[in-house]
């Protein structure tokens, strides 16, 4: 699953040259998890000018509304590691767009989250 358009949402993160950093999300999960796209989309809709985004961000309770019996209700963002160099960053005139992979995690794994 992946987003297309999450990078249109502003984030508070900028590069050293002040170019805004915006993100798209990708996730690799069991194909039997129907509607997992809704959980990935929920992370995109959580983006905003005052919301920290980057590796290590935990998106709380974005899986459990779609899959109530899940043991991994949260998604944790990391640099994409499942696909070797398939998701490259894009430097535009107005923003630097990068990819984050979303990994399902348990409630106990999310202690001390951002």
N, C-alpha and C positions, 0 to 999 in steps of 0.2 A: 504494500500500500504506500502511496505517496501523495503529497499535496501538490497542487499547482495553483499558485496564487497566494499562498501564505506570506510570501515575500512582499506583498503589497501593504502588509500591516507594519506600521512603524514600531521600532524597538528603541530602547534607550542606549543601545550599544553602538559605539563608533570605533573605527580604526584610529591609529595615531594621527593620520592625516585628516581626521574628522569626517571621513566618508562613512555614512550610516551602514551598519551591518544588518542585513535582513536574512531571514531563513526560510527554507522549505524543509519539510519533514519526510522521512522515509521509514518504513517499518517492515521487518520480515517476521511473519508469524505463521502459525499453522493455517493452512488454507481452509480448514474446517471452521475457523472462527468467522462466521458470517457477520457482516456489518462492522468489521473492525475498522473500516474506513471512517466510521462515525467517531471513534476514539481518536484517530489521527487528526481528524478535522477539528475536534474539540481543542486540541493543543494549538492549532492555528488560530482559532477564535479566542484563545486565551492571550494571544500576543497583544501588546500595546505599548505606548510610549513610556509607561511606568512599570513594565513587567520585564524583569531580568530574563534574558534568553542566552543560551550557550550550553556547552557541554557541562553536564552536572545539574541541569535544571530538572526538577521533578514536577510533573503535571499530575496533580492528585485527583483521584476518583474519576478518571476519564474512561476507564475500561469498565468499571463496575455498573454504570447505568445501562450499558448495552449487554453485558454478560454478568448478571448478578451473582452467579455462582463462582466467579473467578477467584483464584487465590492470588492473582496479580492485578490489583485494582488501579495501580499507578503506572505512568510511563516515565522513564528516565532518559534524558537526551545525552547522546555521545556522538563523536565523529563517526561517520559511516565506516564500518569495518567489515561488513559481510561481503561487500562488493569492492573489488580492488579497483580503485580509481574510476569507478563508473559515475560517481556523482561529484563532478568538479565544481568549484566555486566560479562565480561569474562576476567580473568587475565591470560595472556599468558607470555611466557618467554621474548618476544620482545615488547609487548604492552598490555595496558589495554583497552579493547574495551567496550564501553558503548552505550546505545541507547538514542536517542533524538526523541521526538515526534514533528512533524511539524504541526502547527496550522495556517490556513489561517487568515490573518489580512488585514484590510483596509489600504489605504494610510495614512489616518489621525492617525491611531493607530501606525504607524511606525515612528512617529516623535521622534527624539533623538536616533535613532537606532545606532547600532554598525557598 
